[in-house]
């Protein structure tokens, strides 16, 4: 009996529609200037899009900035913008979690610590 139920569930999963599986690239624009600068723009039929530009960084690496977007199951479009350079990868989006605000006692502790540093007070790190 368990085998029959498992087989039915497997058949249902295999027959489920997969709109992303049939997605095709609808726009593909790329420019590589050969000097480390580039631009890229991609779009797919299922609503995924990306734009990115790159320039040469201070140590020869590619610094990039751009955005990507995709459609969430509820139909809204999620957008992520980013910068990737000497400072690392820094994404920004309403989707990303944000830290909770510090409680008042933690803010007071930080204020006291800064005041002590300004006075030259240090503590052993043993």
N, C-alpha and C positions, 0 to 999 in steps of 0.2 A: 504493500500500500504506500509506504513512504517513498519507494522508488517511483511509483506512478505519479505521485504528487510532485516530486522533484523534477521528473521528466516534463510534466505540464508547465511548471514554472520556468524551466529552461527554454521550452518552446516559446512561451510568451515573451521572455526576455529577448530571444533571438529575433522575434517578429516585430518588436517594438520599433516605431519610427525613429530614425536618427538623422535629424535635419543637418547636423554639423558634419556628418559623414559625407554628404553630397555637396558640401560647400565648394565653391570655385572662386578663384581669384578674379575679381572684376576690375581691379586697378593695380598696376605695378609700375611705379615710376622710380627709377634709381639713377643717381648721378654720382660718379666717383671721379673727382678731379685729379687723382693720382698723386696728390700732395698731402694726403691725410684728411682732406675735407670731403664731405659727402652729404647727400640728402637721400631720403627714402620715403616713399609714400605707398602704402598698401591698403587695399580694401577687399573684403570677401563678400560673397552673396549672403552670408548669414549674419552680417552686421559687424564683423570684426574689422577694425581700422587701426592703422599705425602711421605716425609721421615721426621722422627723426632726422636731425641734422648733426653733423659732426665737424669738429675742428681739431687741429693739432694742439695737444696739451703742452705744458711746460717741460715735460720730460719725454716728448715724442709720442705719448699715448693719444688715443682718440678720446676727446671730450665730447659728450653727446647731450642733446636736450631734445625733448619731444613729448609725444603723448600716444596713448593707445586707448581704445574704447571697445566695448562689447555690450551686447544686449543681455540683460539679466532675465531669468525665467518669468518675472512679472511684467516684462516688456519695457522697463526703464533702461536707459543707456548709462552704463558706468564709464566714467572717464578717469584716467590716471595720467597726470603730467609728471615729468621727471627731468632731473639733471644728473648726469654722471660725469664726474670730473675728479680732480685731485682731492676733493672733499668727500668722495664716495658717491654712492647711488642714493639720491634723495627724491623719493616719490611723494606726490601730493594727491589726495583724493578724499572725497567724502566717505569712501568705503573703508579707509584705513582707520584702525582704532587710535584714539588719542588718550594720553595719560589722564588719569583723574587729577583734579586739582589737589595740591598739597593741603593737608589740614593745618590749621592755625599754629599748632605747637611745632610742626616741622618748619614752617616759615620762620617762627621765632628762633629755633635752633640755628637755622642758616644765618639769620641776622647776627646772632651772638658770635657764631664762628667767624663771620666776616669781620666783625668788630675786633675780635681777638687777633686775627691775622694782621689787621691794620695796626694793632698795638705791638706787633712783633712777637706775640705769644705763640709758641710752637709746642707740640707734644711728641714724645718719643714714639716711634712706630715699632715697638718690640713685640 
